[in-house]
């Protein structure tokens, strides 16, 4: 699923490694590694045991609490998406759901969606233009009762109307929108998008409606599992698997579960212990791919100690991001590379270093800037200002070794400039919903899992906050200038010009010290040898109906 917004992930696993697993020479962004096998050569049946880091708090991916990797993994098997994407991010119309999707006018920009006449929701209703109309209205930002994760693209649409019949929708844009192929992924039914209450809470305890090769078999909150089974009414290629069982397992415990034969794969990411142990498990292969995923530190600008951009800048100067990259990526082999861009990854066209003076460590300058900001220090103690100490709550999820290591490294670095970093470990299942989304942190660290659309999918992260509507801007800082540049970039149809605007945006993000990018994380999966048509997917869409076992 290549959604219009980036995906949250608290654990490790992603993209950007070289062939030895390191980060020095990034894997080509066009590459993936999924053990491709023709469906006819695979065994019919079998149960795929898929680890999650938490039970999704909301199965509505478009709602603020739902935009998680775990949510995407589940709902991509049961809901429509307009396009499929290849490993090189080339889009093709998802013929299971749409007979045709065509740019029918350039001025104004008009996209005509013709829906597959066989496509139906699990409640028996046809998938129609009404579903596309309803999703646009829910996600375009005009109704604050919808607690959306992103309005990207939908806020650029002037109208969505029925075409020649109810199986056709005509989408007209108010302004040109370059990344229109990111929209309607996933598509939810009008019964969800017509009502803010259903949109916000109707998918918190289940998946009430589906339209995919799989349907919900059950959710066991005690066992922390979600089971999907083939949908007997599915009109496309029948699934090969008997079931997919998603099971919540703490990140650090997943390697043990793989070794014990309890699950069929794990994300390794920059976790050296997992990487080393996986190499020694019989019947397990490590797969690698390129993709736009990265680790970063978000600074909460509403925190009393971080509201001053000068303080955020000073702390940024004291954090040695290259040392963090070396510590996390170096042991995997190759040279580690810190990331100096929020929009483009090191293996994407457009990448350049926009970090300015934050590209290098300067402890002396950091101390001087904190002095100038009024934070005083006695000897080697913690700085204070107006009776308040420079204490930073660094909130991380439990059982994620990568986050713990990153936080401890930052703790030691900031002690040199008189900042007291207190690492607070919280339950993984509460991390995003109760801490990140609500702003209950000073620093936090997690991954953004990107899409083939680096500019438009970043808009909800770095755009200005409108009251309680933060979308994905967990730093809660932005500017009109950034918003205006995003508007220009997403309407720019020339790729080179759009990338130039993207880098102008990134320069401003660094200037306001919204967050500190750390490194492009490796996309490494350790999985059983006989698992086919799944693995380190990179940009590619997952065809759940084609996943199977060779024996």
Secondary structure, 3 states (H helix, E strand, C coil): CCCCCCEEECCCCCCCCCCCCCCCCCCCCCCCECCCCCHHHCECCCEEEEEECCCCCCCCCCEHHHCEHHHHHHHCCCCEECEEECCCCCEEECCCCEEEEEEEEECCEEEEEEECCCCECCCCCECCHHHHHHHHHHHCCCCCCCCECCCCCHHHEEEEEECCCCCEEEEEECCCCCCHHHCCEEECCHHHHCCHHHHHHCCCCCCCCCCCCEEEEEEECCCCEEEEEECCCCCCCCCCCCEEEEEECCHHHHHHHHHCCCCCEEECCCCHHHHHHHHCCCCEEEEEECCCEEEEEEECCCCCCCCCHHHHHHHHHHCCHHHHHHHHHHHHCCCCCECCCCCCCCCCCCCCCCCHHHHCCCHHHHHHHHHHCCCECCCCCCCEECCEECEEEEEEECCCHHHHHHHHHHHHHHHCCCCEEEEEEECHHHHHHHHHCCCCCCEEEEEEECCCCCCHHHHHHHCCCECCECCCCCCCCCCHHHHHHHHHHHHCCCHHHHHHHHHHHHHHHHHHCCEEEEEECCEEEEEECCEECCCECCCCCCCHHHCEECC
